[in-house]
Structure formats: C-alpha cells, structure tokens
Amino acid sequence: MNAHDVLDTAAVLGVFLLMALPSLIGHAHDRRIDRQLRDAERGSPGPQNSSSKETEPSTATWYADGRRSKKLVSSCTP
C-alpha cells in the first residue's frame, strides 16, 4: 500500500464523516428530546437553571431600578 492509496482512503472517510455528521447530530438531538419527554411524563424534575435560585440583585439591577423609579424630566419646554 503506497501513500497515494492512504490519501485516497482518508479522503473517502473524510467525505463520509462530513456527510454523516448532520445525521448523527440530529439523532443525538432527538434522543435528548425523547429523554426530556420521558422525564416529564414521569414527573421527575429536570436540571435546574442557575437563574431559579434566589439571589441578591446585582449592582446593575439596583442602579437600573433606581433610574426607572425617578420621574422623567423632559428637556423640551413648551
């Protein structure tokens, strides 16, 4: 087997993987959705998001709330 045969084989395998990759990704996505539906039917809780925890508001949130609560003053006078 010479180097040309190895390159040809690698090219064929590369094209095959390129063609099969979207199908494999879709299959994995379908399996994940099926697992989530099965868990939902059983009533078992899924993974919780970090946003569901009670936390202190950040400085940016505190500042934005303070700015919203102030009366808007128009720069145009009638």
C-alpha positions in Angstrom: 0.0 0.0 0.0 1.5 3.3 -1.0 1.0 6.9 0.2 -1.5 7.6 -2.7 -3.8 4.7 -1.5 -3.7 6.0 2.1 -4.6 9.5 1.0 -7.5 8.2 -1.2 -8.8 6.2 1.8 -8.5 9.2 4.1 -10.4 11.3 1.6 -13.2 8.8 1.3 -13.5 8.5 5.1 -13.4 12.3 5.4 -16.2 12.8 2.9 -18.2 10.0 4.6 -17.9 11.7 8.0 -18.8 15.0 6.6 -22.0 13.5 5.1 -22.9 11.5 8.2 -22.2 14.3 10.8 -25.6 16.2 10.4 -27.5 12.9 10.7 -25.6 11.9 13.9 -26.1 15.3 15.4 -29.9 15.1 14.6 -30.1 11.6 16.1 -28.4 12.8 19.4 -30.8 15.8 19.5 -33.8 13.5 19.1 -32.6 11.2 21.8 -32.2 14.2 24.2 -35.7 15.4 23.5 -37.1 11.9 23.9 -35.4 11.6 27.3 -36.8 15.0 28.4 -40.3 14.0 27.3 -40.0 10.7 29.2 -38.8 12.5 32.3 -41.7 15.0 32.0 -44.2 12.1 31.8 -42.8 10.6 35.0 -42.9 13.9 36.7 -39.2 13.8 37.7 -37.6 17.2 37.8 -35.0 18.1 35.2 -31.8 20.0 35.7 -32.5 23.3 37.3 -31.2 26.6 35.9 -29.0 28.7 37.9 -31.4 31.6 37.4 -34.1 29.8 39.5 -32.1 30.4 42.7 -32.9 33.4 45.0 -30.0 35.8 44.8 -29.3 39.4 45.7 -29.8 41.8 42.8 -26.6 42.9 41.1 -25.4 46.5 41.2 -26.5 47.0 37.6 -30.0 45.8 38.5 -30.1 48.1 41.6 -29.0 51.1 39.5 -31.5 50.4 36.7 -34.4 50.0 39.2 -33.4 53.3 40.8 -33.2 55.1 37.5 -36.6 53.7 36.4 -38.2 54.9 39.6 -37.2 58.5 39.1 -39.5 61.0 37.4 -38.7 61.5 33.8 -37.9 65.2 33.0 -38.4 66.4 29.5 -35.6 68.6 28.1 -38.1 70.3 25.9 -40.1 73.1 27.4 -43.5 74.2 25.9 
